[in-house]
Amino acid sequence: MKFIAASIDAINEWVGRAAIWLVLLSVLVSAGSALFRYLFGMGSNAFIELQWYMFSLIFLLCAGYTFKHDGHVRIDVIYGRLSRRGQAIIDIIGTLVFLLPLSVLIGKMSWDMFLASYAIGEMSPDEGGLLRWPIKLAIPVGFALLSLQGVSEIIKKTLFLLHPEDVPAETHEHAERVA
């Protein structure tokens, strides 16, 4: 089970670190688009859509990475006052009851949307716009990564509950920083 969790963590770590470069690329595309528009009077819908696509990719592909690093917003009024064991139980229940069912549902619905878009070669309705199916593919991929990270977190929290002495020290330190 540790191997499965570590493998999922490694995938989301790699994807998240790769997607971080999209922030820089997005800034460069935005600046380039503005320069061309103001200096040469040339605008491009493709550049604008490319910025939207990169922002979407950052959000979707980094959701699992953010979850892995415990970076999602949570309401700590009760959670922060619980023991690590209580927090682990809440995390497992929340992941099983809310995150996984919703992620699987969105993943399934967005996969069907991607397939339909791909089948017709859907393009942006704007002149010079981009293909739509590639960004629609990012939705089920992003939710699959988030779901996988949910599975990893359930494994890690369950292992903690069963064998708290086997949890690495940095996990305890991270829990204390978050609480």
NORSUL-V947720 format. One record per pair of residues at least 6 apart in sequence whose ideal C-beta (glycine too) atoms are under 6 Angstrom apart, sorted by the first residue. I is the first residue (numbers start at 1). J is the second residue. If there is no record, write none. Layout:
# NORSUL-V947720
i=I j=J
i=I j=J
This chain:
# NORSUL-V947720
i=1 j=155
i=5 j=152
i=5 j=155
i=5 j=156
i=8 j=148
i=8 j=152
i=9 j=68
i=9 j=152
i=12 j=64
i=12 j=65
i=12 j=68
i=12 j=145
i=12 j=149
i=15 j=61
i=16 j=62
i=16 j=65
i=19 j=58
i=19 j=61
i=19 j=62
i=22 j=54
i=22 j=57
i=22 j=58
i=26 j=51
i=26 j=54
i=29 j=47
i=29 j=50
i=29 j=51
i=30 j=51
i=33 j=47
i=36 j=42
i=37 j=43
i=44 j=128
i=45 j=126
i=45 j=128
i=45 j=129
i=46 j=128
i=46 j=130
i=49 j=124
i=49 j=129
i=49 j=130
i=53 j=135
i=56 j=135
i=57 j=138
i=60 j=138
i=60 j=142
i=61 j=142
i=63 j=142
i=63 j=146
i=64 j=145
i=64 j=146
i=64 j=149
i=66 j=72
i=67 j=149
i=68 j=149
i=70 j=178
i=79 j=90
i=80 j=179
i=84 j=175
i=88 j=157
i=88 j=160
i=88 j=161
i=91 j=157
i=92 j=154
i=92 j=157
i=95 j=150
i=95 j=153
i=95 j=154
i=99 j=150
i=100 j=147
i=100 j=150
i=103 j=143
i=103 j=146
i=103 j=147
i=106 j=143
i=107 j=140
i=107 j=143
i=107 j=144
i=110 j=139
i=110 j=140
i=111 j=140
i=113 j=136
i=114 j=136
i=114 j=137
i=117 j=132
i=117 j=133
i=117 j=136
i=118 j=133
i=122 j=132
i=122 j=133
i=123 j=131
i=124 j=130
i=160 j=167
